[in-house]
Amino acid sequence: MSKTLFLILTVLLTGCTAGGTLHRPIADDLNSERANGFLNPEIQMFFGKSEISGKNLGTYTANKRTNGSNKTPEDACQIAFLSAIKSLQNRAVKQGGNAVTNIHSYYKNVPQWSDTTYRCEDGHIVTAVTLRGTVIKM
């Protein structure tokens, strides 16, 4: 009986903690109701490999997580993504910049370049988004 109970608990816990990789649309989440009033409209954001130039003030990584419990994977990803964007914007302000360029996903230090989607790791309990970008003064 204890062997059966162990197997059932293993299956249940695996199902509760296993998640996956989502590639979410950047534009949808940036234009969401949640983003309105949360992000700094004075700091411009450029995704993917961009040709925008200015004084380079450093490249920074934002790794943000949220509790995925009682949220859809999409909602949890959006929260983590917007938190990562806000972190990059705050870094721009701190460094004296007015834009963040070359923003890309950077999960486990592996760059994934896209100007339309970002990578989100949904674990149901913890959801994470890691972004990397270069702060500039245009």
C-alpha positions, 0 to 999 in steps of 0.5 A: 500500500505504501508503494502505491501511495508513493507512486500516486504522490510522485505523479501528483507532485510532478504534475503540479510542479512541471511546467514548460516554456512559453513564447509570449508575444511582446506587443500583447503584454506591453499593451496589456491593461496590467502594463498601463501605468506600471511601465515608465513611458519615458524609457524607450524599449527596443527588442531584438537586435536593433540598430538604435545607437547612443552612448552605451551605459552598460548591459544588464540582466533582469531575472524576475519570478512570480508565484504561478499558483492560481494564475494562468501560465499566460498571466504569470508570464505577463507579470514576470515579463512586465517586472523584468521590463520595469527592472530594466527601465529602472536601471536605465533611469539609475544609469542616466539613460533614456532607452534600453536596446537589444532586449532579448530573452536570456534564460540560463545565460543563453541568448534568444533574440526576437523582436516579437516574442519573449521566453517564459519558463512556467513551473506552475508554482514559480514562473520566470522571465529573464531578459537582457538589454543594453542601457543607452542615452540617445 
